[in-house]
């Protein structure tokens, strides 16, 4: 099996849907010799910010000198991004080898009458096997969907469970109230460990606190309210927490809260397990953390930004960043959103800040059509143009920049769109 065959095999399993539950992944990993049991984890769940928070924790541990795996989803541009060790994507040869190994065990499952694992279950199994083969010190493991029944929750006990902001999303799977969603996220909490949580709405916090009390797990609420932003520009953010200053390459006020959760997690690892993490490693790790596709500046002249804001909470954070960082600019936006998201909520906070909007479509079966999105945008009285093809939408955005002005392009919405946009922009702006 070569890498193309490996990725084709993985994507072919999309037909088996997205089934929450641990039976299949447990069976598959058991056949594989349970590689997940040979690893130490920081397990991260949440509706928003879990990717950024995960990468900051990962960066802190790397700055201390540890060998660290990072498992995230979805990928932006290449599949290999989902499985990383110390800044390097899984290489093509290793991906092909491990996928072939996992496929052999999937075939055994099928021959014995088991249900076919889903795409996410197979990718998760590949990640566990890869990290175990490379004997990483720690794995920062991002939940795919929910928590309680997510394939990543097959691990026995993480060192720390981390819960980022909880909000309504994927209501068909996770429930339509905050307490129901929080119950699913809190499912990653294990007995006699530590849980670090971003401050939550009381409804969600009550569920998380109750779960920790039930399991005898120490609950640590990150002191996000104690952080104060010292400067915020398109170059990065500086904030203070308890008289200590920290620099972030990541922009957006909400990234400060994510950083506080990450450094609180580092402190919890030190206190609970006597893991060596210096103050300098925390500071250096936060300063080095990057998370492509999330309020990422692709160019300053002209200003071009991309952001995977794909729900109301994400759009609200983006809107706050636009108001702070781009107050004078005329904004040409390229927008593509999945049809099952809170489109009305997202548009309500973003449309007043935009001048010209080009409606496009993510490359995903769940997409909102460009025409349908444009209809939802019409009541805001802005210039809205329909371009279903992302490349065409991006070309048109550049054509709408007025020469000699400070016009900006902002591309936001589904990460499935942002990944393609980022590839096109790298080719156009960076000559890659």
C-alpha positions in Angstrom: 0.0 0.0 0.0 1.4 3.4 -1.0 0.3 6.7 0.6 -2.3 7.5 -2.1 -3.9 4.1 -1.6 -3.8 4.6 2.2 -5.6 7.9 2.0 -8.1 6.6 -0.5 -8.8 3.7 1.8 -9.4 6.0 4.7 -11.7 8.2 2.7 -13.6 5.3 1.3 -14.7 4.4 4.8 -16.7 7.7 4.9 -19.6 5.6 3.6 -19.9 4.0 7.0 -21.0 7.3 8.5 -20.3 8.9 11.9 -21.4 6.6 14.7 -20.8 7.6 18.2 -19.8 4.8 20.5 -16.7 2.9 21.7 -17.5 -0.8 20.8 -15.9 -0.7 17.4 -12.8 1.2 18.3 -12.3 -0.9 21.4 -12.5 -4.1 19.3 -10.1 -2.8 16.6 -7.5 -1.6 19.1 -7.7 -4.9 21.0 -6.8 -6.7 17.8 -3.9 -4.2 17.3 -2.5 -4.9 20.8 -3.9 -1.8 22.4 -1.2 0.7 21.4 -3.2 3.5 23.2 -2.4 1.9 26.5 1.3 2.6 26.1 0.8 6.4 25.9 0.2 9.4 28.3 -2.5 11.9 27.3 -3.8 15.4 27.7 -7.4 14.9 26.4 -9.1 18.1 25.1 -12.8 18.5 24.4 -15.0 21.5 23.8 -17.2 23.3 21.3 -14.8 26.1 20.4 -11.1 26.7 20.9 -10.1 23.1 21.4 -7.7 23.1 18.4 -6.0 26.3 19.5 -5.8 25.1 23.1 -4.4 21.8 22.1 -1.7 23.3 20.0 -0.6 25.6 22.8 -0.4 22.7 25.3 1.6 20.8 22.6 3.9 23.8 22.0 4.6 24.2 25.8 5.5 20.5 26.2 7.8 20.7 23.1 9.5 23.8 24.5 10.4 21.8 27.6 12.1 19.3 25.3 9.5 16.5 25.4 8.6 14.3 22.3 5.0 15.2 21.8 2.2 13.9 19.6 -0.7 16.1 18.5 -3.9 14.6 17.1 -6.4 17.0 15.6 -9.3 17.2 13.1 -10.2 18.1 10.5 -7.1 18.8 8.4 -6.8 22.1 6.4 -4.7 21.2 3.4 -3.2 17.7 3.6 -4.4 14.7 5.5 -1.0 14.2 7.3 -1.6 17.3 9.4 -3.9 15.4 11.6 -1.2 13.3 13.1 2.0 15.2 14.2 5.1 14.7 16.3 7.2 17.7 17.4 6.1 19.9 14.5 6.3 17.3 11.8 3.3 15.7 10.0 3.3 11.9 9.8 5.4 11.2 6.7 3.9 9.4 3.7 5.8 6.2 4.2 4.8 5.8 7.8 1.2 6.7 7.0 1.0 4.0 4.3 2.6 1.4 6.6 0.4 2.1 9.6 -2.8 2.3 7.6 -1.9 -1.1 6.0 -1.4 -2.5 9.5 -4.7 -1.1 10.7 -6.6 -2.3 7.6 -5.4 -5.9 8.2 -7.1 -5.8 11.6 -10.2 -4.1 10.2 -10.4 -7.0 7.7 -10.1 -9.5 10.5 -13.0 -7.7 12.3 -15.1 -8.0 9.2 -14.3 -11.6 8.7 -15.5 -12.3 12.3 -18.8 -10.5 11.7 -18.0 -7.2 13.4 -19.4 -3.8 12.1 -17.0 -1.9 9.8 -15.2 0.9 11.8 -16.0 4.5 10.7 -13.4 6.8 9.1 -12.7 8.6 12.3 -12.3 5.3 14.2 -9.7 4.1 11.7 -7.8 7.4 11.7 -7.8 7.4 15.5 -6.4 3.9 15.5 -3.7 4.9 13.0 -2.7 7.8 15.3 -2.4 5.6 18.4 -0.3 3.1 16.6 2.0 5.8 15.1 2.5 7.5 18.4 3.2 4.2 20.2 5.7 3.2 17.6 7.6 6.5 18.0 7.4 6.3 21.8 6.3 9.8 22.4 6.3 11.2 25.9 2.9 12.7 25.7 0.0 12.9 23.3 -2.3 16.0 23.1 -5.5 14.3 22.0 -8.3 16.4 20.6 -11.8 15.0 20.7 -13.5 14.7 17.3 -17.1 15.1 18.3 -18.6 15.4 21.7 -16.5 13.5 24.2 -18.3 10.7 26.0 -18.8 8.5 23.0 -16.0 9.9 20.8 -13.5 7.4 19.6 -10.7 9.2 21.4 -12.4 8.4 24.7 -11.3 4.8 24.4 -8.2 5.8 26.4 -8.3 4.7 30.0 -7.2 7.7 31.9 -5.6 11.0 30.7 -3.2 12.9 32.9 -5.5 15.9 32.4 -8.9 16.3 30.8 -9.3 19.8 29.3 -12.7 21.3 28.5 -12.7 24.5 26.4 -15.9 26.7 25.9 -19.1 24.6 25.6 -21.8 25.9 23.3 -24.6 24.5 21.1 -23.2 22.7 18.0 -24.0 19.3 16.4 -27.3 19.3 18.3 -28.5 16.2 16.5 -25.7 14.3 18.2 -25.0 16.1 21.4 -28.4 17.6 22.5 -30.1 21.0 22.2 -29.4 22.4 25.6 -26.1 23.5 27.3 -26.4 20.9 30.0 -26.9 18.1 27.5 -23.8 19.2 25.5 -21.8 19.7 28.7 -22.7 16.1 29.8 -21.2 14.8 26.5 -18.0 16.9 26.9 -17.6 15.9 30.5 -17.6 12.3 29.5 -13.9 12.5 28.9 -13.3 13.2 32.6 -11.9 10.1 34.3 -11.6 9.1 38.0 -8.8 10.3 40.3 -7.3 12.6 37.7 -7.4 16.4 37.0 -9.8 18.4 34.9 -8.9 21.9 33.7 -11.9 23.8 32.4 -12.4 27.2 30.7 -15.0 29.3 32.6 -18.4 28.2 31.4 -22.0 29.3 31.6 -23.4 28.1 34.9 -25.6 25.5 33.3 -22.5 23.8 31.8 -20.3 24.3 34.7 -22.7 22.6 37.1 -22.6 19.5 35.0 -18.8 19.4 34.7 -18.4 20.1 38.5 -20.9 17.4 39.3 -19.0 14.9 37.1 -15.7 15.7 38.8 -17.2 15.4 42.3 -18.7 12.0 41.3 -15.3 10.7 40.1 -13.1 12.2 42.7 -11.3 14.3 40.1 -9.8 17.6 40.9 -11.5 20.5 39.0 -9.3 23.5 38.1 -11.1 26.5 36.5 -8.6 28.5 34.4 -8.4 32.1 35.8 -9.3 33.7 32.4 -10.9 36.7 34.1 -7.5 37.6 35.7 -5.8 38.0 32.3 -5.5 41.5 30.8 -4.5 42.3 27.2 -1.6 44.7 27.0 -1.5 45.0 23.2 -3.3 43.4 20.3 -2.2 43.9 16.7 -2.1 41.9 13.5 1.3 40.8 14.5 0.2 39.1 17.7 -1.1 39.6 21.3 0.6 40.4 24.6 -1.3 39.7 27.8 -0.5 39.6 31.5 -1.6 37.1 34.1 -0.7 37.5 37.7 2.1 40.0 36.8 3.6 37.6 34.2 3.6 38.8 30.6 3.1 36.4 27.7 3.3 36.9 23.9 1.2 35.1 21.4 1.5 34.9 17.6 -2.1 34.0 17.6 -4.5 36.9 17.3 -8.0 37.5 18.6 -8.9 38.3 22.2 -10.4 34.8 22.7 -6.9 33.3 22.1 -5.8 34.8 25.4 -8.4 32.7 27.2 -7.2 29.6 25.3 -3.7 30.5 26.4 -4.7 30.7 30.0 -6.3 27.3 29.8 -3.2 25.9 28.2 -0.8 27.3 30.8 -3.2 26.2 33.6 -3.0 22.7 32.1 0.8 22.9 32.2 0.7 24.0 35.9 -1.7 21.1 36.6 0.7 18.6 35.0 3.5 20.0 37.2 1.5 19.9 40.4 -0.3 16.6 40.0 2.5 14.5 38.4 5.7 16.4 39.1 6.3 16.7 35.4 9.1 19.2 34.7 7.7 22.3 32.9 9.6 25.5 33.5 8.1 29.0 33.4 10.3 29.7 30.4 8.9 26.6 28.6 5.4 28.0 29.2 6.4 31.4 28.0 8.3 30.1 25.0 5.7 27.5 24.1 2.9 30.0 24.0 5.0 32.4 21.9 5.8 29.7 19.4 2.3 28.3 19.0 0.7 28.6 15.6 -2.6 27.3 14.4 -3.1 27.8 10.6 -6.5 28.9 9.3 -7.6 30.5 12.6 -7.4 34.3 12.3 -4.3 33.8 10.2 -2.8 36.8 8.4 -1.8 35.6 4.9 -0.7 39.0 3.7 -0.3 42.5 5.0 -0.2 44.3 1.7 -3.0 43.9 0.8 -4.4 42.6 4.1 -5.7 39.1 3.6 -7.0 37.1 6.6 -8.6 33.7 6.9 -10.6 32.2 9.8 -12.4 28.9 10.3 -15.2 30.6 12.2 -18.0 28.0 11.6 -20.5 28.6 14.3 -22.0 31.5 16.3 -19.4 31.4 19.1 -16.6 31.4 16.5 -18.2 34.2 14.4 -18.6 36.3 17.6 -14.9 35.9 18.3 -14.1 36.8 14.7 -16.4 39.9 14.9 -14.6 41.1 18.0 -11.2 40.7 16.3 -12.4 42.6 13.2 -13.7 45.5 15.3 -10.4 45.7 17.3 -7.9 45.0 14.5 -9.6 46.3 11.3 -11.7 49.2 12.4 -11.1 51.5 9.4 -10.9 49.0 6.6 -13.4 48.3 3.9 -13.8 44.5 4.0 -14.4 42.2 1.0 -15.4 38.8 2.4 -15.5 35.3 1.0 -17.9 33.2 2.9 -18.8 29.5 2.8 -20.7 27.7 5.5 -22.1 24.2 6.1 -25.9 24.0 6.0 -26.3 22.5 9.5 -24.6 25.4 11.3 -26.2 28.5 13.0 -26.1 30.5 9.8 -28.5 33.2 11.0 -26.5 33.7 14.2 -23.2 33.9 12.3 -24.5 36.4 9.8 -26.1 38.5 12.5 -22.7 39.3 14.0 -20.6 39.4 10.8 -22.6 41.0 8.1 -22.7 44.5 9.6 -18.9 44.6 9.5 -18.6 43.7 5.8 -18.9 45.7 2.6 -18.9 43.3 -0.3 -19.6 39.6 0.3 -18.9 36.8 -2.1 -20.9 33.7 -1.2 -19.2 30.4 -2.1 -19.5 26.7 -1.1 -17.3 24.4 1.0 -16.3 21.1 -0.7 -18.5 19.0 1.6 -21.8 17.2 1.2 -23.3 19.3 4.1 -22.6 22.6 2.4 -25.1 25.5 2.2 -25.3 26.3 -1.5 -23.8 29.7 -2.5 -27.2 30.7 -3.8 -28.9 29.7 -0.5 -26.3 31.6 1.5 -26.7 34.7 -0.6 -30.5 34.6 0.1 -29.8 34.5 3.8 -27.4 37.5 3.4 -29.8 39.6 1.3 -31.7 41.3 4.3 -28.5 43.0 5.4 -28.4 45.3 2.4 -24.8 44.6 1.4 -23.4 43.8 -2.0 -23.6 40.0 -2.3 -22.2 38.1 -5.2 -22.6 34.3 -5.8 -19.5 32.3 -6.9 -19.9 28.6 -6.0 -16.3 27.7 -7.0 -13.9 28.8 -4.3 -11.1 29.7 -6.7 -13.5 32.0 -8.7 -14.7 33.6 -5.4 -11.1 34.3 -4.4 -10.2 35.8 -7.7 -13.2 38.1 -7.6 -12.3 39.2 -4.1 -9.0 40.5 -5.3 -10.7 42.2 -8.2 -12.9 44.1 -5.7 -9.9 45.6 -3.8 -9.7 49.3 -4.6 -6.1 50.4 -5.6 -4.3 52.7 -3.2 -6.7 51.9 -0.3 -6.5 49.9 2.8 -9.2 47.4 1.6 -8.9 44.0 3.2 -10.0 40.5 2.2 -11.5 38.3 4.9 -12.3 34.6 4.2 -14.3 32.8 6.8 -16.6 29.9 7.5 -16.2 26.2 7.2 -12.7 24.8 7.7 -13.4 22.7 4.6 -13.5 25.9 2.6 -10.6 27.6 4.5 -8.2 24.7 3.7 -8.8 25.2 0.0 -8.6 29.0 0.3 -5.3 28.7 2.2 -3.7 26.5 -0.5 -4.8 29.0 -3.2 -3.5 32.0 -1.2 -0.2 30.4 -0.6 0.2 29.9 -4.4 -0.9 33.5 -5.1 0.8 35.4 -2.3 3.7 33.2 -1.3 4.5 31.7 -4.7 4.4 28.2 -3.3 
